[in-house]
């Protein structure tokens, strides 16, 4: 990245960090407070957006103060949120002028819907490269990034948490909040993918159990008509890998925090997939190129990765040795 691009990106990410800290207060000012008359006496009630109401006591000086304080904090929160939005609109113009607006807009809207409902996920596959380039301060050439789909990894061990975040909706309805045109790509009762009107596809995937006859843990939790993450055995490596995230910018120049996997896990998994004989030849070439690309970034730019034995514990020793031997003696 050129110096001006770095300056613009750093300033926008710092501002986004402030917004994220600001939004940590969201739950404390959510909903409303109102007076409710019961048996001729007024009581202060806190109402929440999901329908729950809680009494805070009979009307008195203390509850009057609580209500006034809450409404003042809520007003201040909304004013600050609006101020941040105005600032981001100005930053977006600089982001686009410096060609930093790279993350696909359809994918960004899906991830924001996941964030809004606090659903844990990890972005894997080609789109993870946007996170790696953002942290590395480089611009990956477009031929490595071109894709019309997004792989969203969900940990089957967190199935109950994910399901509770969806209530009363579904994975499909969550996608449709980001774009009403999303629909299942087939009529299969256990479909895992949806696409929008422009052909942008989202695949929900999860780790397998090791047995091809055993269904995904999500199959028992999700409604039959919903999308069902497809189980892939080797994704157990990704769900066990260290967490990694980065702030990227979508095509409109707006910031987005992307959760993905440790770049070293990405390299090893891509290398493994590229060596599978049943993989399509063109995809094998792409997988190997991406593995080599990220390996180079780790060696030259992503030098701040924390020291950890997690990667060596997760991946088979034979795979690690093969990758090191065949990728210019690169040590993971």
SULZIMO-V880712 format. One record per backbone hydrogen bond with DSSP energy under -0.5 kcal/mol. NH is the residue of the N-H (numbers start at 1). CO is the residue of the C=O. If there is no record, write none. Layout:
NH|CO / NH|CO
This chain:
6|2 / 7|3 / 8|4 / 9|5 / 10|6 / 11|7 / 12|8 / 13|9 / 14|10 / 15|11 / 16|12 / 17|13 / 18|14 / 19|15 / 20|16 / 21|17 / 22|18 / 23|19 / 24|20 / 24|21 / 25|22 / 26|23 / 28|25 / 29|25 / 29|26 / 30|27 / 32|47 / 34|45 / 36|43 / 38|36 / 38|41 / 41|38 / 43|36 / 44|57 / 45|34 / 46|54 / 47|32 / 47|45 / 48|52 / 51|48 / 54|46 / 56|44 / 57|44 / 59|42 / 64|60 / 65|61 / 66|62 / 67|63 / 68|64 / 69|65 / 70|66 / 71|67 / 72|68 / 73|69 / 74|70 / 75|71 / 76|72 / 77|73 / 78|74 / 79|75 / 80|76 / 81|77 / 82|78 / 83|79 / 84|80 / 85|81 / 86|82 / 87|83 / 88|84 / 89|85 / 90|86 / 91|87 / 92|88 / 93|89 / 94|90 / 95|91 / 96|92 / 97|93 / 98|94 / 99|96 / 100|95 / 101|95 / 102|100 / 102|249 / 103|249 / 108|104 / 109|105 / 110|106 / 111|107 / 112|108 / 113|109 / 114|110 / 115|111 / 116|112 / 117|113 / 118|115 / 119|114 / 120|118 / 122|153 / 123|259 / 124|122 / 124|151 / 128|125 / 129|126 / 130|127 / 131|127 / 131|128 / 132|128 / 133|129 / 134|130 / 135|131 / 136|132 / 137|133 / 138|133 / 140|138 / 144|141 / 145|141 / 145|142 / 146|142 / 150|201 / 151|124 / 152|150 / 152|203 / 153|122 / 153|151 / 154|205 / 156|154 / 158|155 / 159|156 / 162|158 / 163|159 / 164|160 / 165|161 / 166|162 / 167|163 / 169|166 / 174|170 / 175|171 / 176|172 / 177|173 / 177|174 / 178|174 / 178|175 / 179|175 / 182|179 / 183|195 / 185|193 / 191|188 / 194|202 / 195|183 / 196|200 / 199|196 / 201|148 / 202|194 / 203|150 / 204|192 / 204|202 / 205|152 / 205|203 / 206|230 / 208|232 / 212|210 / 214|211 / 219|216 / 220|217 / 221|218 / 222|218 / 226|223 / 228|191 / 230|204 / 232|206 / 235|232 / 236|233 / 237|234 / 239|235 / 240|236 / 241|237 / 241|238 / 244|260 / 246|258 / 248|246 / 248|256 / 250|254 / 251|103 / 253|250 / 256|248 / 258|246 / 258|256 / 260|244 / 260|258 / 262|242 / 265|262 / 266|262 / 267|263 / 268|264 / 269|265 / 270|266 / 271|267 / 272|268 / 273|269 / 274|270 / 275|271 / 275|272 / 276|273 / 277|275 / 279|276 / 284|280 / 285|281 / 286|282 / 287|283 / 288|284 / 289|285 / 290|286 / 291|287 / 292|288 / 293|289 / 294|290 / 295|291 / 296|292 / 297|293 / 298|294 / 299|295 / 300|296 / 301|297 / 302|297 / 303|301 / 305|302 / 313|309 / 314|310 / 315|311 / 320|316 / 321|317 / 322|318 / 323|319 / 324|320 / 325|321 / 326|322 / 327|323 / 329|324 / 330|324 / 330|327 / 332|330
